[in-house]
């Protein structure tokens, strides 16, 4: 059974409904099917697969991206709990450059989120013990790791007391970004 791909407001960023089957025995969920992604024209040669466990609500991870030539496309799935994924388009020349969208990810929905190269993303964890499975199109290269400060994009997080790393808290603001991405060229 094929996957269903729904493109968001940001070109190349898709919500993906995978194959799910349930019967009296239990259920079966296929979170990746290479031919479905290839048929859609989406790169899907993943170099790493990771799981993060977030013990508390209000954990913020990001906004992260990796610079070329090790830029990453990503595929996310919520194993347990709930988080909001915020994505910002960093691709110069994109019709949505600088636009931020929020997609809620929770285990009950069994959906995937495909993020193309040139998009930085962040997670705001909404439930304790949230577990996130994600695949990366290139392996992590610390010297190419980059990001944008979480509170520099005009997102209303309310009275949030975030839990984050010192590294994420020290990321530069979006206004200081000299993006290495060009829409339609290197991403």
C-alpha positions as CSV (number, residue, x, y, z in Angstrom):
1,X,0.0,0.0,0.0
2,X,1.5,3.3,-1.0
3,X,2.5,6.2,1.3
4,X,0.5,9.5,1.0
5,X,2.6,12.7,0.7
6,X,1.1,16.1,1.5
7,X,3.4,19.1,0.7
8,X,3.3,21.9,3.3
9,X,3.5,25.6,2.7
10,X,7.3,25.2,2.5
11,X,8.3,23.6,-0.9
12,X,9.8,20.2,-0.4
13,X,8.6,19.8,3.2
14,X,6.1,16.9,3.4
15,X,3.8,15.3,5.9
16,X,3.8,11.6,5.0
17,X,1.2,9.1,6.0
18,X,2.8,5.7,6.1
19,X,1.3,2.3,5.7
20,X,-0.5,1.1,8.8
21,X,-2.3,-2.2,9.4
22,X,-4.2,-3.3,12.5
23,X,-6.1,-6.5,13.2
24,X,-6.8,-8.8,16.2
25,X,-3.1,-9.6,16.6
26,X,-2.0,-6.0,17.0
27,X,-0.6,-3.6,14.4
28,X,2.1,-3.1,11.8
29,X,3.5,0.3,10.8
30,X,5.9,0.7,7.9
31,X,7.8,4.0,8.6
32,X,9.9,3.9,5.4
33,X,9.5,2.5,1.9
34,X,12.3,3.6,-0.4
35,X,10.3,3.2,-3.7
36,X,7.5,5.5,-2.4
37,X,10.1,8.3,-1.7
38,X,11.9,7.8,-4.9
39,X,8.6,7.9,-6.9
40,X,7.9,11.3,-5.3
41,X,11.4,12.4,-6.2
42,X,12.6,12.8,-2.6
43,X,16.2,11.9,-1.7
44,X,16.1,9.0,0.7
45,X,19.6,7.6,1.0
46,X,19.8,7.9,4.8
47,X,23.2,7.9,6.4
48,X,22.2,7.7,10.1
49,X,19.1,6.8,12.2
50,X,18.7,8.1,15.7
51,X,16.3,8.2,18.6
52,X,16.1,11.0,21.1
53,X,14.4,10.7,24.4
54,X,13.1,13.8,26.0
55,X,12.3,13.3,29.7
56,X,10.5,16.6,30.3
57,X,8.0,19.0,28.7
58,X,9.4,22.3,27.4
59,X,12.6,20.7,26.1
60,X,13.7,22.7,23.0
61,X,16.1,21.2,20.5
62,X,17.2,23.5,17.7
63,X,16.9,25.2,15.3
64,X,19.5,22.9,13.7
65,X,20.9,22.4,10.2
66,X,24.1,21.1,8.7
67,X,26.0,23.2,6.1
68,X,27.0,22.0,2.7
69,X,28.5,19.8,1.5
70,X,27.1,17.8,4.4
71,X,23.6,19.3,4.3
72,X,20.9,16.9,5.6
73,X,17.4,16.0,4.6
74,X,15.6,14.4,7.5
75,X,12.7,12.1,8.2
76,X,11.0,12.3,11.6
77,X,8.5,10.0,13.4
78,X,7.0,10.2,16.9
79,X,7.5,6.9,18.7
80,X,6.0,8.1,22.0
81,X,4.6,11.4,23.3
82,X,4.2,14.7,21.5
83,X,6.2,17.6,20.2
84,X,5.8,20.6,17.9
85,X,8.2,20.6,15.0
86,X,9.1,24.1,13.9
87,X,10.8,24.4,10.5
88,X,12.2,27.6,8.9
89,X,13.2,27.9,5.3
90,X,16.8,29.1,4.9
91,X,17.0,28.7,1.1
92,X,17.9,32.1,-0.5
93,X,15.5,32.7,-3.4
94,X,12.8,30.5,-2.0
95,X,9.3,31.9,-2.1
96,X,9.1,31.0,1.6
97,X,12.5,32.2,2.7
98,X,12.3,33.0,6.4
99,X,8.9,31.4,6.8
100,X,8.3,29.3,9.9
101,X,5.7,26.6,10.1
102,X,4.7,24.4,13.0
103,X,3.6,20.8,12.6
104,X,2.4,18.9,15.6
105,X,3.8,15.4,15.9
106,X,2.2,12.9,18.3
107,X,2.3,9.1,18.6
108,X,-1.4,8.7,18.0
109,X,-1.3,10.1,14.5
110,X,1.4,7.8,13.1
111,X,2.7,10.3,10.6
112,X,6.1,11.2,9.3
113,X,7.7,14.5,8.5
114,X,10.1,14.8,5.6
115,X,12.4,17.9,5.8
116,X,14.5,18.8,2.8
117,X,18.0,20.3,2.8
118,X,18.1,24.0,3.5
119,X,15.4,23.9,6.3
120,X,16.4,24.4,9.9
121,X,14.1,22.7,12.4
122,X,13.5,22.7,16.1
123,X,11.4,20.6,18.5
124,X,9.4,21.9,21.4
125,X,8.5,18.8,23.6
126,X,4.9,18.9,24.8
127,X,4.8,15.6,26.9
128,X,7.2,14.0,29.3
129,X,9.1,11.0,28.0
130,X,8.7,11.9,24.3
131,X,10.7,9.7,22.0
132,X,11.6,10.8,18.4
133,X,13.0,8.5,15.7
134,X,14.7,10.3,12.8
135,X,16.8,9.5,9.8
136,X,19.4,11.8,8.4
137,X,20.5,12.1,4.8
138,X,24.1,12.6,5.8
139,X,26.0,11.6,8.8
140,X,26.5,14.2,11.6
141,X,29.6,16.3,10.9
142,X,30.3,18.5,14.0
143,X,32.4,21.0,12.0
144,X,29.4,21.6,9.7
145,X,26.8,21.8,12.4
146,X,24.9,25.1,12.6
147,X,21.7,26.6,13.8
148,X,19.5,29.6,14.5
149,X,18.5,30.8,18.0
150,X,15.1,29.5,18.9
151,X,13.6,32.8,20.0
152,X,14.8,34.9,17.1
153,X,12.1,34.0,14.6
154,X,9.0,35.7,16.0
155,X,7.4,32.5,17.4
156,X,5.1,33.1,20.3
157,X,6.1,30.4,22.8
158,X,4.2,32.1,25.6
159,X,5.7,32.1,29.1
160,X,7.9,29.1,28.3
161,X,10.8,28.2,30.6
162,X,12.8,26.2,28.1
163,X,15.1,23.3,28.9
164,X,17.9,23.4,26.4
165,X,21.7,23.0,25.9
166,X,24.1,25.9,26.3
167,X,25.0,25.3,22.7
168,X,21.4,25.8,21.5
169,X,21.0,28.9,23.7
170,X,24.1,30.5,22.2
171,X,23.1,30.0,18.5
172,X,23.1,33.2,16.5
173,X,19.8,35.0,15.7
174,X,18.1,34.6,12.4
175,X,18.9,38.3,11.5
176,X,22.6,37.5,11.5
177,X,22.3,34.4,9.3
178,X,24.2,34.3,6.0
179,X,22.6,31.2,4.7
180,X,24.7,28.8,2.7
181,X,21.6,27.5,0.9
182,X,20.2,28.6,-2.5
183,X,16.8,27.4,-3.5
184,X,17.0,25.0,-6.5
185,X,20.8,24.9,-6.6
186,X,22.5,23.3,-3.6
187,X,19.4,22.0,-1.8
